[in-house]
């Protein structure tokens, strides 16, 4: 589906280890597959995907297929700290997570404001964050279309972000957003 797939910053994937939080902008249903395809096998094998409960799990069969295909689990958008309990358990037990801080896909390709959930997870569990920016995935299956078409995709992978103790949630969120925007401006 990505023809060609270009990865900028691939060297930033070499030194990563579980657990970590992988964040990316979100423009396509293909974003998850793209992110997973870049992870080294040692990370991929212990990575779970946070998926919107109201979108990806509203139909029982669709939810089961997502869980089996992508090792995803439902997370309630806007559910506060309680919605993050399973995510915290996974990180605490050595799993990495892929999460899209914008919460929903951008229909225009423009980044939307980040939500606080990924910041809470990173700070509470003291895990590093691997930022990625995906450009072109929205062209594979544009909003309102039913059939996918191959499209060129460029992924920028940034260096790990680590936050010292005492970092506030708004500061963490802003630094994550800045890291993704910086990758976007490089591509």
N, C-alpha and C positions, 0 to 999 in steps of 0.2 A: 504493500500500500504506500510505502515511502520510497519514491524513486526519483532521485537518489536521496539517501539519508546521510547528511553531513554532520559530524560531531566536532564542535569546537570546544577545547578545554578537556579533551578526553583524559589528559594526564591527571586531572582532579579525581578520576575514578579509581586510580591505582592504590591510594593509601587509605581508602575508606574501610570501615569495619562496622559490624553490628554492635549495638543498635544505633540507628541514626534516623533522622527525619528527612525524607526527600520531598522537596516542595517544587512546584512548577506552576507556570501560568496555565490557564485552562480554556482552550478554544474548540476542542473536538472530543468526540467519544473515543478517538484513537490515541489520545494523550497517554492514557494508562499503559497501553501496549508499547508505545514508543519509549516511555520511561523505563519500563521493565526490560525492554530489549537491550538497554545500555548498561544495566547493572551487572557487575561481575557475578558469576554463579554463586560464590560464597555468600553474597548479599541477597541475590535473587531468591535463593532457597529458603531464606528466613525473612521475607518481606510480605507484609499484608497491605491491602489497599483500603483506605477509608472511602466508602461510597455513600452517597446521599440516600438515606432510608426512604424518603418520600419519592425519589425518582427511580432508583435502581432496584428497590425492594418492594415496590407497591404491588407488583404481581409476583406471586409465590414462585412460579417456575422461573421467571426472569431472574429473580434474586438468587435462587439456587444455582442457576447457570453462571451468574456473575461470580458467586462465591467459589465455585469449582474451577472456572476458567482463570480467574485472576487472583484467587485467594483474598477476595474482598470480604468486607463485613459492613453492616449498616451502621451509619452514624447519623443522628438526628441533627439537622441543620438548626443552629440557634438554640440547641438544647442545653447550653451552659456546661458547667463543670461535670455534671452527672453524665452527659452524653460522651464525655472523654474517658470515662472509667476503663472501658475495655482497651482503648488505645494506650492508656497509661500502663495497664497490665502487660500488654504486648511489649512495649518498650522496656519496662522493668525486667522482663524475662528474656531480653536479648534479641527481640525481633525489631526489624526496621519497618517504617511505615512510609507509604506514599500518600500525600495529602495535597489537595489543591486549595491554597488559602483564600482564593477568590470565592470559594464555595460553589459557584455555578459557572457554567461555560459562558464565555463572552461571545455574543453573537456578532460583534463588530471586529473582534481581534484586539480591541483596546483592553488593557488591563483594568480590572475593577479593584476597588479597595479590598485589602486583605481583612479577614476576620481574625479574632483573637485566639481561636482554638489552637492553631499550630504553635503560637507563642507560649501559651499555657503549657502545652506538652513539652516543648523544648526546655523551658525553664524549670518546670516541676520535676522532670526526669533527668535533667542535666545531660541531654544528648546533643550532638552536633547536628547541624542542618546542611544538607547538600542542595544548593539552589540550581534549578535548571530553567532555561527559557526555550520554549518550543515555538518555532516560526514555520508556518505553512501547513500545519496539521488541519486547520480549518478548511483548507482547500480540498482535502480528501473527501469530506462529506459536509458540504456547506449547509448552513441552517436552512431548513425547509425542503431539503432534497432527500431522496430515499436511496439513491445508488451512489456508492463510493467510486472514486476515480483515483488512480495513482497521482501523486503530486510530490514535488520536491519538498523536503523538510530539513530544516537546520535546527540543531539543538546546541545551545550553549550550556556548558557545565561549569559552574563556578567553584571556587575553593570552598572548603568547609567553613561554616560560620559557627563560632563558639561564643557563648555568652557568659561573662563572669557573674558570680553570685551577686545578687542585688540589682541586676538588670531589670528594669520595669517591663511590664507587658507591652505598653505602647512603644517603648524604645526597641524592644525585640521585634515587634511587628514592623516597625518602620525600617529597621535594618534588613529584615527579610525582603520587604518590598523593594528597598533600594538595590539589593543584590540582584533581584530578578530584572529590575529596570536597567541596571548597568549591563547585564548580559544582553538585554534586548537592544541596547544602543550599540553594542559591539557587532551584532549580526547584521 
